[in-house]
Amino acid sequence: MNSITLFYLIIAILVVEFLVDTLMDYLNSRRFGDPVPEELSDVYDPEEYTRSQAYKKANYSFGLVSSTFSIILIIVFLSLGGFQWVDQLVRQVTDNPIGMALLFFGIIMLGSDLLMTPFAYYRTFVIEERFGFNKSNLRLFITDKIKGWLLLGILGGGVLSLVILFFQRTGSNFWLYAWGLIAVFSVFLNLFYSKLIVPLFNKQEPLEEGSLKQSIQDYAGKVGFELEKIFVIDGSKRSTKANAYFSGFGRQKRVTLYDTLIQDLEEDEIVAVLAHEVGHYKRRHIISNLLVSTALTGFTLFLLSLFINNPEVSMAIGVEQPSFHAALIGFGLLYSPVSQLTGLAMNYMSRQFEYQADRYARETFGSRPLIHSLKKLSRNSLSNLTPHPAYVFMHYSHPPLIARVRRLQA
């Protein structure tokens, strides 16, 4: 294909994806008023349910505005030669391929993030604030942004620099070396994310001695799960929403509980949430996710190696002088439909893993505490109890509450 055909193909991909996402959002919004399933009738009282409806509608309207702005922005940028302008700008600064790529992506990502910042601000300080979720402030919002930029620049820039270096040294075989690099980097992050990245944004403290810690340790001992590291994270500094997650493996494994989770749930309900997280570990979901994502990365990099030397890919986004960084942008846009399909597969796998972890918790701790905890967490986050099946299929990495409750009760 020539560059003009590829350009129109990219525009078509962007428009079709926008229309599909908009349709899914619309279908989902039409289910907001559906009757709540009998099994979930105790999640909300009438006043809370009205509030949850208002929250869903506010997010739907906001999402429509922000996604429309985003699609218009990228189409206008493409059509008016925005990528060519940025490419010319960086070439005035340096002719080093790595330096050009870092500047090119730095300008585009920083510019895009700044343009979308008003939407992020509105979501946090208007919508989340209106419904009582926001605990952040402007200073924290800004520092989070700056830290995120620095982290992306250091880690993302470092990986990008090495990938381009591999390309310069090995040509079309660069994807094998890049694959190895990203695989090692992914394992490293999985092992040390909680130690190295989380502390930049949140405080983590070991769970204090007491009844809860003893209950957790008793359960861990019962199922033969060595658990020495239980941490509490100050999630309440940003939001009232609760969460818990498992990270690492081997000696680096740890469970992290949000302080809001401890505030919202009873002791047996917290242990049930932990049992679910232990289920992920026992069923080797962390390793499976890592292996699948690594395989997908290799597949993506192999396809990239087939396109990266084609000047038409750079020219398709309006960049007249072909380069690795321009071709990477063009490939990313063209690869989007494949990414959507692999995303659907990953979401399906994730939902199955959630069912398996729920089943493990039911078998080792009982279903009632986990059901109660899931209902409380859904209520406290004003979750949608009646999502459209198509929307669930497209976007949900976790099964909807009703599906989880029914399986736990079976």
Stockholm file with secondary structure:
# STOCKHOLM 1.0

chainA/1-410         MNSITLFYLIIAILVVEFLVDTLMDYLNSRRFGDPVPEELSDVYDPEEYTRSQAYKKANYSFGLVSSTFSIILIIVFLSLGGFQWVDQLVRQVTDNPIGMALLFFGIIMLGSDLLMTPFAYYRTFVIEERFGFNKSNLRLFITDKIKGWLLLGILGGGVLSLVILFFQRTGSNFWLYAWGLIAVFSVFLNLFYSKLIVPLFNKQEPLEEGSLKQSIQDYAGKVGFELEKIFVIDGSKRSTKANAYFSGFGRQKRVTLYDTLIQDLEEDEIVAVLAHEVGHYKRRHIISNLLVSTALTGFTLFLLSLFINNPEVSMAIGVEQPSFHAALIGFGLLYSPVSQLTGLAMNYMSRQFEYQADRYARETFGSRPLIHSLKKLSRNSLSNLTPHPAYVFMHYSHPPLIARVRRLQA
#=GR chainA/1-410 SS CCHHHHHHHHHHHHHHHHHHHHHHHHHHHTTTTSCCCGGGTTTCCHHHHHHHHHHHHHHHHHHHHHHHHHHHHHHHHHHTTHHHHHHHHHHTTCCCHHHHHHHHHHHHHHHHHHHHHHHHHHIIIIIHHHTTCBCCCHHHHHHHHHHHHHHIIIIIHHHHHHHHHHHHHHGGGHHHHHHHHHHHHHHHHHHHHHHHTGGGTCCEEECCSSHHHHHHHHHHHHTTCCCCCEEEECGGGTBSCCCEEEECCGGGCEEEEEHHHHHHSCHHHHHHHHHHHHHHHHTTHHHHHHHHHHHHHHHHHHHHHHHTTCHHHHHHTTCSSCCHHHHHHHHHHHHHHHHHHHHHHHHHHHHHHHHHHHHHHHHHHCHHHHHHHHHHHHHHTTCCSSCCHHHHHHHCSSCCHHHHHHHHHC
#=GC SS_cons         CCHHHHHHHHHHHHHHHHHHHHHHHHHHHTTTTSCCCGGGTTTCCHHHHHHHHHHHHHHHHHHHHHHHHHHHHHHHHHHTTHHHHHHHHHHTTCCCHHHHHHHHHHHHHHHHHHHHHHHHHHIIIIIHHHTTCBCCCHHHHHHHHHHHHHHIIIIIHHHHHHHHHHHHHHGGGHHHHHHHHHHHHHHHHHHHHHHHTGGGTCCEEECCSSHHHHHHHHHHHHTTCCCCCEEEECGGGTBSCCCEEEECCGGGCEEEEEHHHHHHSCHHHHHHHHHHHHHHHHTTHHHHHHHHHHHHHHHHHHHHHHHTTCHHHHHHTTCSSCCHHHHHHHHHHHHHHHHHHHHHHHHHHHHHHHHHHHHHHHHHHCHHHHHHHHHHHHHHTTCCSSCCHHHHHHHCSSCCHHHHHHHHHC
//
